[in-house]
C-alpha cells in the first residue's frame, strides 16, 4: 500500500509499505528516485503464532524477551521499540524466563560459552533465558546472544511456567502438564535436582521464596534454603522443598516470596468470590 499524491498533478510517492508472511511490516522507499534503488526498513516485527510468553530482564528495564508458539525467541529493546535479535530455540515456546542473577561462565558445565554484555563487552557471568516447550523439553540460551546452552528433556508435555531463583544456589523450576515440577541446579549445568509430585492437575503458576534460614532446614542454620509455591488447574496451593522434591505441609502465610505470580495464595485472599 502507498499514500496518495499530495495534489492532483503530483506523481505518486516513491514509497510504500507491505505486510509479509512472517507478520512483519516493511517500508520500501526510493529516496533518490527509482534509478538509485530502494531503502528497505522493517517498521514492525511480528511473531509467527499465538504469543503466550513474555519475560522482563531482571536488571535492565529496557530489555525483554518473548516466545510464541513457534521455535523462535525474540529479544527486544523497549526504549527504542526495536528488535535486538531473534533466534530459533528448538522448542515451540509456551513459557519463558530470565535467570534472576548472572550465571558464571564454566568450561566444565557450559563449554564454548563466553558471556558478553549488551554492549558486546566480555564478562565473567551472564544471564540465561529458559524457554518451556509446548510439546515438552526446555531450551536454555544465552540472554544476550541467544546462543544455545542446554536442552532439558525430562518433561514430556507442555511447560506452562518456568522460573529461576537467585543465589546463593541458583535453581530453575518448570511446571508442566505432566502434573509435576522439575527442579534443576543452574550452576552445575542444569543437572536435574528433583521432581515435585502431588498436584492433581496441570501446573499453572509457580514462585520461589526468598532464602530462608532455619535450624531445621536442609544443611543447618548456616545454609539458606528456599521453598517453591505452586498452583494447578484444580485450584490447589502446594509448597515444596526444591532440593528433595518433598511437599512442605507447614503453613507458609508469613513466607516472603521472590516473586508472586500465583493466582492463589494468602497474599491474594479476597481476589476471588466465595464459592
Secondary structure, 3 states (H helix, E strand, C coil): CCCCCCCCCCCCCCEEEEECCCCCEEEEECCCCCCCCCEEEEEECCCCCCEEEEEECCCCCCEEEEEECCCEEEEEECCCCEEEEEEECCCCEEEEEECCCCEECCCCCCCCCCCECCCCCECCEECEEEEEECCCCEEEEECCCCCEEEEECCCCCCEEEEEECCCCCCEEEEEECCCEEEEEECCCCCEEEEEEECCCCCEEEEEEECCECCCCCCCCCCCCECEEEEEECCCCEEEEECCCCCECCCCCCCCCECCCCCCCCHHHCCCCCCC
